[in-house]
Amino acid sequence: MTHSDVCQIEGASDSLRQGIRRRPPIAVDIEKNAPASRLDDNGEEDGAKEASKEKRRSHKWKTPSLMQWIPTNFKYSKLKPVIRCAVAAWLALVLFIIPPVQIFFGQASFLILIASVLSPPSDPFLSVLEREVLIMLFASLSWAWSCLGIKFADMARTNRTTNVGLADAVRGEYIEAAIGQAVVLPLVFHSVVALVTSIFVFPSSISAHFTNSLSGVIAPLMTTLGQHKDILAMSTRDPAFSGAAASIARTVAQADHALSPLTAASRLLRSDLIYGRYSPTDFVPFHHLARRAAVRANGMGVYFSLVDPTRPKFPATPAPSVPQTPVPSRPPSVDGHDGLTMKPNRLTSFPSHSRSNSHINLSKHLHRDLLHFHPGMRRHENAVGVFESQRYMNLEATRLHDPYTEEYTAQMMESLNECCRDLLDECRSGLSTVSEWLSGVRAGRTQFLLNTRRTKEQWTKQLAKHEKIRDDLFISLERFRKDGRFRVLDLYRPSFEPHEGQTEHDLPPHRHLFQAYVYQYHLIQFVWIILEMLNEMIRLEKERTTQRLWTPVERLFRWNSWQITYDSQAEDEDPDTIQGIEPTINVDLGMPLRRDPDSLPPRNFFESIMGYLYFSLTGLAGGNVLFGIKAGFLTLLLSLPFMFPSSSFFAYDNRFVWGIIMGQVTIARFQGDTIFGFVSRILATFLGGVGGMLMWYISCGSGRGNAYGLAAVCVVCFPILFFARLYWPGPPTTIIVLCVTCILVIGFSYQDVHQIFPGTPGYGFSVAWRRFVLVVVGVFAAFIASFLPPATTIRRYQRNVLATACSEIGAIYCSIVGFANYKREEDVHEINTSLSAIRAKLIRSKVLRANAVYEHLEPSWARALLRRTRFDDTDFQGDVLSVMTMISTALRSGSALPQISPCPLLDRFMSLYHGFDIIHKESEEDYGLPRTLTLETLKNEQYLFFCVGVSTAYSLIVRLDRLMVAAKEIVGEQYHIHGIKIGRPYTKEREFGVGSGVHPGVHFRPPSQEVQ
């Protein structure tokens, strides 16, 4: 369960109405950790020392941000695949420059070099074997398909010639000459070289790759634990606080991204062949635990973004509504004159379907986020989300505003620092143990054969050490759960344990405790995951007591069309389908089924067959099929110069096939992808051509090619090229085109000099220039074709993806609420699988996994949580589901949303004030839970889970409100009602004290009452 916005829990400035005696909050020096200068025991200023240190650091050379990927990947473990790929490419070059081998390959002998870049042996042997088999399979099928077309063309001729040569085809006399063998043969030798090098040059197994990837996930998690210790010791007023919070988020994102290689490697684990102590499948549980740990680490880091005073709020509010500095210790004013009232500004009319349509101008400050305001740029779009924004402003002024936020936050962070520091240290120690164990699982295999007894003694000692670390972590966790975590109650303890002489005061808002409980909850779950890792590690050490040969027990390769992929750089799939949610799960999660509005259901077998045929034929009009037809026409048009005798030799002599290939690989279904390919391929081709010319002229000077010089130059250049090929963080296509152009320039130059074929493209600059011109021709043709129908924009595609995701989230939301009502063990796996699938579809989605808290709540507490969050209220659930449906439908169809909608849902969510209470004071049913708030209730661990559930529900509702406004930014609004008033919030009781009769907030006047 991730919590991306557990912010400003309802009723921030309200107090309990239970007659509890209160005293003023304990004074906290919120500046004590700020960078202000302080005098130490020697009379020196710490601030001056820090400034001196910063000055010395500033003189050190820092790697530019664009080049950070070089030192990050410049490690021995990362260099081994680079060396393997460079050796494979160099061996391919050696074969290429041997004259008899070059002649044997034919006129496309340079393809062995191109294939070395396109398919380098950077992965374990089993992955390389799978990839090369697939390459040869599809290359052979393509050759067979072209031969079939050539056969049909030959059958259409009246005069058949069986002894046509390449020269005749080049001159356009007979265009059906096949050269498939010249393409396939170099690829076969490339596959052989790739497989040999993957076996003998730094060989790697799937298991080794998997464990290394696991360490890549654990390392950022260890780093983020140290960052948590540092930021907990800081003040929120420290200028470095925001940067520290952002750094934690980036570090956790690194762990999340490191899960991609794990997902790819786990598919082949059962087919691995290794000799070692542990089976390849023994590491599968660590994959699931690492993914859960990354989610918990994200939840812990969200706390710091919530208490960050500089974080942007939604919706934007007038500046005076929230003070930027603490106010004196006095109760807030409730007469509406304490900076909470905003006079309306001049009205601005917005064009609409109604001639007199006007909105209150909420100023640039209010809508700069919604309209993405940039100085100097005039916007001609209507303001959207005004209704929701104004309602939110009233909520903030009446319920969410607290003048003592910074003071309470400082004290709460100090309490969290004191109670969590030791546990964070133990967590780091446990993760370090797991990381060291993973890095050493393959060590000692030879030593075991030479001295088995001594090796087993070492294993026994290591086992005892790991058990001690696990026991220490468990003891620390139990100490934290039973005593340490109660340190956060110090802020509220004086209200429950009053002392004589203390004056009465309001109890601090419950949101600070709820947010702290969210952090503690994720920390506790994070520790449990580490304990599970240690337990699994210890179990394997006890069961695996010898080294053995592990052989595949299932088929060699496994594919699953519904398998989830986490590769963020891979092209997305059908926007109307979420891969990873199997059809059976879709039906099970949402029992209501969609009906076809254009036809009745089939009544017999004949109607079923005809319906199937109809939908199969209409499916051919889908976007992918139409795009394929357009791409085929583009290829045909680019191939026309080869089809006419007058232009065929010119096209062959200038290698126009490069333009055809580049046009094929550039054309994309969405215009934005094609335009990006147009720009990036031209730039990459230019840089690659320059690099290729440098390699060529360095190897031979002004001569016509030197085999030994070329081999020597490539020994130096290939490792550099493949380091960039494997680890450059940008789009992979760009670096591939650059490297391919470098290799093509030197390969084609050498082939043209040493082999005699029709046409002379030249060498060096001549080849680079032809390559650049033809790439420009090909990508420009694809660029023009992208605007021809059927043309689809990425913006429309993204709308469809978001609409599908929103619809699926609605189904899963119902399943989660249903799980809270009636728990079934099998539902947990289905819900988590569906959430993971949506997370893979929307990599940056961080509001899911909300069902995890229900697994920890007892039935009575779960029912109380449903009542508190109104998730058992059919009226509220109808509003939530209608909002999801409206958003999904609007995004898919592009139709405008109503200006007045059920949003903000937060208004309805907070219809009843609860504060710290579990059960509302007017509720008849208490589920056997305490109605009276006591300190023991706050200490109850079930209450902690309850608070996390409330915070998660609050986060979900806020995100739905944000999503509504974001959807309106895309599709716009309609159905304006002139003269509609905002009205007071949807609440059933007064907010600022019983019987006060005053409801401070942001007051809006209708247009007729405009202040001149």
Buried (B, 14 or more C-beta within 10 A) or exposed (E): BBBBBBBBBBBBBBBBEEEBBBBEBEEBEBEEBBBEEEEEEEEEEEBEEEEEEEEEEEEEEEEEEEEEBBEEBEEEEBBBBBBBBBBBBBBBBBBBBEEEBBEEBBBBBBBBBBBBBBBBBBBBBBBBBBBBBEBBEEBBEEBEEBEEEBEEEBEEEEEEEEEBEBEBBBBBBBBBBBBBEBBBBBBBBBBBBBBBBBEEBBEBBBBBBBBBBBBBBBBBBBBBBEBBBEBBEBBBBBEBBBEBBBBBBEBBBBBBBBBBBBBBBBBBBBBBBBEBBBBBBBBBBBBBBBBBBBBBBBBBBBBBBBBBBEEEBBBBBBEEBBBEEBEEEEEBBBEBEBBBBBEBEEEEEBEBEEEEBBBBBBBEEBBEBBBEEEEEEEEEEBBBBBBBBBBBBBBBBBBBBBBBBBBBBBBBBBBBBBBBBEBBBBBBBBBBBBBEBBBEBBEBEEEBEEEEEEBEEEBEEBBEEBBEBBEEBBEBBEBBBEEBBBBBBBBBBBBBEBEEEEEEBBBBBBBBBBBBBBBBBBBBBBBBBBBBBBBBBBEBBEEBEEBEEBEBEEEEBEEEEBBBBBEEEEEEEEBEBBBBBBEEBBEBBBEEEEEEEEEEEEEEEEEEEEBEEEEEEEEEEEBEEBBEEBBEEBBEEBBEBBEEEEBBBBBBBBBBBBBBBBBBBBBBBBBBBBBBBBEBBBEBBBBBBBBBBBBBBBBBEEEEBBBEBBBEBBEEBBBEBBBBBBBBEEBEBBBBBBBBBBBBBBBBBBBBBBBEBBBEBBBBBBBBBBBBBBBBBBBBBBBEBBEEEEBBEBEBBBBBBBBBBBBBBBBBBBBBBBBBEEBEEEBBEBBBBBBBBBBBBBBEBBBBBBBBBBEBBBEBBBBBBBBBBBBBBEEBBEBBBEBBEBBBBBBBEBEBBBBEBBBBBBBBBBBBBBBBBBBBBEBEEBBEBBEEBEEEBBBBBBBBBBBBBBBBBBBBBBBBBBBBBBBBBBBBBEEBEEEEEBEEBBBEEBBBBEEEEBBBBBBBEBBEEEEE
